[in-house]
Amino acid sequence: MTDVVPLGQPTVGEEELAAIAEVFTTGWLSGAGPSCRAFEQAFAATVGTAHALATSNCGSALHLGLEVLGAGPGDEVIVGDYTFPATGHSVMWTGATPVFADVRPDIWSADPAAVEAAITPRTVGILAVDPFGQPADYDELRAIADKHGLWLMEDAACSAGATYKGRPAGSLADVATFSFHGRKGITAGEGGALVTDRTDLADHARKLHTYGIEPALTREASTDLPVPSFDEAGYNYRLSDVAAAIMQVQLRRLPTLLANRRRAAAEYAELLGDLELVTLPVELADREHPWQSYVITLDPSLDRGVVATELRARGVQCNFGTYASHLQPVYGLKQQLPVSADLFARHLAVPMHANLTSEQVRTVATAVRDVVTAPTSRR
Ligand SMILES: *Cc1c(COP(=O)(O)O)cnc(C)c1O
């Protein structure tokens, strides 16, 4: 029985357990408390923004971001097509319409020319996605946004630790959102964050994330008895203080986790670089990829289903990449975005996480080489 090489794996242990125990002693387990506040300060410092708001997940952070930027019924938001559909869904939650833009064939983020071509009089903003964490073309997207009077948002769900021209992911747009789901680079099981430099947006998002009133922690400081009144139907999008304690530890681990993923990515490149039947993922010279996933593109002559089944039979977990949003029936679209559709059909994610050993990388690389060169893997 061979050991299975998992596709992803969180790095959590004694330090996280100790942090949880410490929160238990404070008695503040619900959200928006002292542990969340400490995490938010540390996260804003890491990302280089003035504000960070801890949220229940990235979807809720996306929803808050779009809402405070003013997206609503009748509006169109241009979205990078190749993404987990939380991005498109969050636009729908505001009543606005997602309009998907095709992506670059090399790094899979929104092609700035496609974004500009998708602008109509109803367009209010651009929601760019950093696929598997590598940042999109923010200089070009910012220029387009400014030229047309649009706002710019970054779905940085997978981007913790990434950089673009030396600037951290999360600081590249008006608002950015992160995910701390178990499959992301740093995790509390579930969780997310909204970051921004704009105090007005941060304050509004904070209010909306706790049903539309000031968080209890803010009111606690008051000397009299402030009774809040509700003038907006907000949500409960809080991260619990227990999860925030885990996130404080994860944030301290981030440099080590990134270094381990980088090492594994370099080893894959070394071991598979000559294999003609697969195209390896690229990291552009002006950005740092956090390698949330390692996704290879199979040659069109290969049958991805057979390749995946054979890899799994050898104990190597794998999966498709992410989704071509415009092909999802929920959006009811007749758009044709050939680059994204092609990636959706040919991508294969192979094991990538911070616990991956060099030996496991070799096991995966050998299996990939054997399987894709086998005649039975041809269509
Ligand atoms: C994972 C992911 C999300 C959703 O994150 P949740 O925290 O599960 O809501 C959104 N966008 C992208 C690009 C993702 O990869």
The ligand as a MOL file (V3000), in Angstrom:
LIG
                    3D

  0  0  0     0  0            999 V3000
M  V30 BEGIN CTAB
M  V30 COUNTS 15 15 0 0 0
M  V30 BEGIN ATOM
M  V30 1 C -11.3730 30.0560 -2.4360 0
M  V30 2 C -11.7580 31.2060 -3.2790 0
M  V30 3 C -12.8700 32.0040 -2.9720 0
M  V30 4 C -13.8360 31.6370 -1.8770 0
M  V30 5 O -13.2980 31.6930 -0.5980 0
M  V30 6 P -14.2150 31.3060 0.6700 0
M  V30 7 O -13.3730 31.7240 1.8210 0
M  V30 8 O -14.4250 29.8270 0.6120 0
M  V30 9 O -15.4740 32.0660 0.5650 0
M  V30 10 C -13.1160 33.1100 -3.7400 0
M  V30 11 N -12.3330 33.4410 -4.7840 0
M  V30 12 C -11.2640 32.6890 -5.1250 0
M  V30 13 C -10.4110 33.1150 -6.2850 0
M  V30 14 C -10.9490 31.5400 -4.3980 0
M  V30 15 O -9.9090 30.7950 -4.7600 0
M  V30 END ATOM
M  V30 BEGIN BOND
M  V30 1 1 1 2
M  V30 2 1 2 3
M  V30 3 2 2 14
M  V30 4 1 3 4
M  V30 5 2 3 10
M  V30 6 1 4 5
M  V30 7 1 5 6
M  V30 8 2 6 7
M  V30 9 1 6 8
M  V30 10 1 6 9
M  V30 11 1 10 11
M  V30 12 2 11 12
M  V30 13 1 12 13
M  V30 14 1 12 14
M  V30 15 1 14 15
M  V30 END BOND
M  V30 END CTAB
M  END
